Structure formats: C-alpha cells, structure tokens
Amino acid sequence: MALSFLPRPLRAAAPACAAFSLALTLLLPSAALADPVAVIASVKGKVEVTSSHGGPAQRATFGRPLERGDRITIAPGGAATLFFNDGNGKSGGATAQGLPGEVYASVSKFVAGGSRETGLVALSELRSAPAEQDVPFLVGPRKTALITDRPAFSWRAVPGATRYKVTVSSADQGEVWSREADGLSLTFPADAAALVAGGEYLWEVEAFSEMKSLRRESSVFQVLATPQAEAVRANLGRIRDSAGGDENAAAQFLAGSYLSGLGLFLDATEHFGALCRLTPTSPSPHEALGTVYTKVGLMDLAAAEFQQALALTREP
C-alpha cells in the first residue's frame, strides 16, 4: 500500500495522532525540519518512505519527521503510526482524536534535536576510553526536570566504597536532608517532607571506604510547578488512551519524546527503555535513549545505545 501526504493548511494549535508509516536510517543525518507535517511514532514490518525531494526509498523507523508530499509504502502485513500536527490520527483506517498541539510541539522538538552527529560524539568519547574516575557515577536524576516531588536517587558503584552519603539541598533552604545507604539507590525518605513544587535542587553523593572519603559528585534537578506537573500527567494519559495503552509502541515513543521535549529526561528514559523492550529489533528506540543520555551527560551509556542502534541498522 502506498500513501502520499498532500499539501494542506497546518493547524499548529490543534491536537494530533495518526497511523501510517515512515522511513529514516540511523546512518543518515536526521531531517532538520522546523515544522514537519507528521512524525513517525511506530513501525511494524516492512515500511518505506520516499522523500518529496527525491532519492531512493528508505527503511521506516521511529521518529522521522515527514514533509508534505513524502510517499509512504507499507508492505503486506506491515503497519505504522504517524503523529500529525493537525489533530487527526489514523490506525488501520480508524480515526483518533484528543492530543493537544503542545504534545506535538514537544515531540517535534525532541525529534528535530536528535541527530547522527550526537551519536558520533558519544561513540567518539567511548572510543577515547575515559578513565574510570572521569565517568559520572550519579545516574539519576541529573540535569532534568521532574514531575514527582519525592524522587528516588541512583548511582553507580565506586570501587572500594562500602557506604554512600546522599545529601539534597537548595539555595533557599540549604541542606534539606541527608541519609546514608550501602547500596546504589535510595528511595525518597518517608519521614522527609516532599520537595517544593517549582524548586531547584542539588543532590550529592559521597562515597566512603571504611577509612576515608573516596569520591564525591553532585548534580541538579528541578521539580515542576504543580500546574505544569498536572498538565504533563494529563497529556500522558491522553497519549496512552489515544495510542492504545502502555503495551503499544506508539504510546511509549510519543510519551518519551513528549517528556524529552520538556526536559523531563529521567521520566523519558523509562518510556524509551520500555520501547526498546517492545521493539527489540528496531534501532530507533536505542537512538532515542542514547540522545537522552547525551543530554544529561551520561556519554558512556549514550554510546552503548548508539552502538546497539547501529548494529540493528546493519542487520538485514
């Protein structure tokens, strides 16, 4: 089946979700479109896209922006989901409504921000074999906004460490709380007050051996203001309902891209991780996950995801 996008007026403030197909290869630069007509949200089976600018058809994958006139070809048994900016969505001929334009804007921002260059930077840093002490050991949250006001914290092991001291502080309050852990994660203390909505925080982990301090590292995060957090939760619910639930690849792609576009990188990694598990042979979820890791400075994890994406792209 072949489909064409015909020129038509764009309604930027309208909702958007749809089903068709797309093509994008990880080995080619991403299309840098400021205002695409649609974005690919999921692909199943053989789906190809021929650009309106000419050239051979390319394999369809998650995340490619589409322009007016791009031609979509779906082989028998194939399927795909497109996310439109005009408020209409189709999946197997059915029409879906209900996603606001702000969701499309955030998804489009994330898709347009990813590129092959980002992946090559991560791969280059991995090949340079940074010293172990130069690899960040704080995993999350780092350099991200958060929906929750009671986040959990995680980090990587420091050789020789037997315990870790976790401290959360803010410019307004100074030290908010401090706890010790012997593992590599800490849930938000039940006896601590929730963090202030709209607040900016620094958290620090200091690793200790039995005799001395071994390493200390800190990172920052921001808790969304209550109205923003409520709006994000509502839009995530709309994405889930419109795209067929959490077991649908399109729902995970749209949620992850939407959150990434808002700077909610920690939450985005959960959705892209789920997408990797739902579509184990697709390279694009790994590329998306690698892009998020790059944004928060976890270049070794980013490089591993980009390498996995490249390996899957090369598979027949």
N, C-alpha and C positions, 0 to 999 in steps of 0.2 A: 504494500500500500504506500502511496506517495502523497504527501501533503505539502501545500505551499502556504506561506504566510503572505497574505495580500496587503498592500498598503491600506491603512485606515487610520483615523484620528486616534490619538492616545489620550486616555483619561487618567492622568497621573494620580489623582486623589481617590480613585475607585479601588475596590477590592480586587483580588486576583488569585486564581489557581486553575490549572488545566492539565490535560493528559495528551501526550503525543510522543515525540522523540527528539533526539538531538545527536550531535557529534562533536567531540573535542578530543584531541590526543594530547596526552601529558607531555609528549616530546616536542610539541609546538607551542609557541607563545600563546597565552590566553588572549582572547579578543578583548581589547580595551574599549568597551562601549560605555558611554556616559548614560545612555538611556535606551537599553535594549527593549525589544518588544516582549520577550519572554526569556525565561531561564529554565534549563532542564533540571527537573527535580528527581527523576528516577528513570532507569533504563533496564529493560529485560529482553534478553535475546539479541538478535541482530537488528540494529537500528543505525542508520547512517544519515548524515546531513550534508547537503551540498550548498555551499555559501552562495549568496546572491552576487558575490564578487567574482565567482568562477572558481575553477580548480576542481580536483577530483573529490568524490565523496569521502567523508571521514567517519570513522567509528564514533558512535554517540556515547557519551558518558555524562555523569552528573556534572552540573554546574556551568555549562557553556551558555553564554548569553546569545540570543538569537535576534537577528535583524529582520526587518520586513523583506520578503522575497526569498528567504532561506527555504530550501526544499528538504523535506523530511521523508525518508523512505524506511518503512517498517517491514521486515521480512515476516513470512507466516510464523505465527507463534510468538512474535515479538510484541513489546508494549513499552510505553514510556509515559512520563508525566511532565507536563510543562507548567510553569508558574508564570501566568500572564500579568501584565500591569493594567488590564482593563476590567478586571473584576469577574471574568468568566473562566471556568475551568471545565475541561472535558477529560473523561477517562472511559475509553471504550464506548464513546458516544453519549455518555451521561454528562450532564452539566452540574457543576458545583458552584456555590456562592459562599461568601462570608468572610473573606480575608481582607482586612483593610489595606489601603495603599501604603501605610507606614511599614507594613510587613514586607511588601515588595521592595520598598526603598532600601530597607536594611539588608535583605537578601542580595539585592543587586549590588550594594556597596561592598559586601564581602566577596562576591563572585568577581567583581571588577578588580578587587585589590589583590587577588591571588595571581601568581604568575610563575612561569618557568624559572625566571631569574631568582625568585625567592627560594625555590627548591635547589637551584645550583649553589646559592650561597650556603645553604645548610649542608649540602654534600661536600662543598669545599672545606667547610670548617671541620666536618667529621674526618676528612682525609688528612687534615693537618695534625690529627692526633693530639688534641689538647691535653695538657697534664691533668691528672685526676683532680688536683686541688683547684683547677680552673673551671671545672664543670659545676654549675649551680647545684646545690643539694636541696634547696627548697623546691618542692613540686607545686603545691597549690594551697591557697590562692596566691597568685603572683601577677602583678600588673593587670588587674582585672576588676571589673565591676561585679557586684554580687546581688542576687535577688534576696537571698536569705540574710537575716540579721544574727544568725547563730551558725556560722560556718565551721566546718571541720578543717583540719590542717594536716598536711602530709609532707614528708621529706624523704631524702634518700640516706642510706647508711653512711656514716663517716667511719673509716677504718680505725679500730681501736676504741671507739666510743661505747660506753656502757649505759649512758643516760643522756637525755636531752632536756634542756630547759626552754620552754616556749613562753614568750612574752608578747602581749598585744598592747599597743599604746596608740595615743592620738595626740595631736598638737593641743587640743583643747583640754583633755583630761590627764595627760601624762600617761603613766602606766595604768592600764585598765585591769589587767590581771596577768598572773604568771603561774605556770604549772610545770611539773616535771613528768617525763614519760621515758620508759625504757624501750618502747617500740618506735615505729616510724610513722605514727599518726596520732592525732589527738582529736577526739570529738569536743565540741564546744562544751565547756564545763556546765553542768546542770545547776550549780549554785551561783553562776555568774549572770549578771544582767545582760539582756540582749544588747547588741551594739546599736548605736543611734542611727536611725534611717537618715541617709544623706551624708553620713560621716565618712571621713577618710582615715584609714588606719595603717599602721606599720606593725608587722609581726616579725619576730626574730627567734631564731633557734640557735642555741649554743650547745655544741656537743662536748661532752666531758668523758675522759677516761677515769679510772679510779684515782689518778694522781693529779690531773690538770685539765684545763680547757684546751680542746683540740682545734675547734673551728667555730666561727660564728658567721651567720648570714641573715640578712633581712630582706623583706620585700613589702610592697604596698598593695592595698586593695581599697575599694570604695563600696559602701553599701548604698544601693539605690534608695532614693526618697520613696516614701510609701506610695504616692500616686503613680510613680514610674513603675515600681515593682508590681503593683496591681494590674497596670496596663499590660506589662510583659506576660504575666501569668494568664491574663485573659486571652491575649493573642496566641500563646502557646496552646491553650485549649482549643481555639478556633482552628489552628493548624492541624492539631491532632484529629479533630472531628471532620474537617474538610478533606484531609488526605488519607483517611481510612484507619487511623489508630496507630499506636506505637509500633506495631509489627509491620507497618508499611514503610518501605524505604523512603518514599517521598516525604512522609511526615518527619522522619529523622533528619533528612537533608535540609528541609525547609526550616525546621526548628534550630538546627545547628548553625545554618547560615544566618538566620534572623538574629540569634543571640550573638554571633560573632560580629555582625554589623553594628551591634550596640555596645561592643566592648565587653560583653559577658562571656569571656573566653573560657573560664573554668566550666560553666554550665554547657558551653558549646562542645567541649571535648567529650562530655558524656554522650551527647547525641551523635557525634561523628564516630565515636567508638562503637556505639550500637549499630550505626550504619555499616561499619566495617564488618561486623559480625553477621548482619543481614545479607550483605552482598560480598562474600569473601573473594570473589574473582574480579571485582571491579577495582580499578586503580584510583578512581577519583575520590572515594571516601578517605583513602590514605593521604592523598594530596591535600585534601581539606584539613585533615587532622594535623598534617605537617605544617600547614600555613598557620594554624592557631598556635602550635608550639613555637613557631618562629616569632610570633607577635609577643609572646610572653618570655622570650629569651631562653627557652629550653632547646637549644640548637642541636644537641645530640639526639634527643627524641624526635625532633623535626626531621633530621637527616635520615633516621631509621625509617620513618614513614614515607619520605620521598623515595628512598631506595626500594621499599616494598611496592610503591606505586609504579616505579619504572620497571621493576621485574614483572608485574602483572600486565603492564602495557606491552611488553615484548612477547608475552605469551600469545600463541595463535588463537 
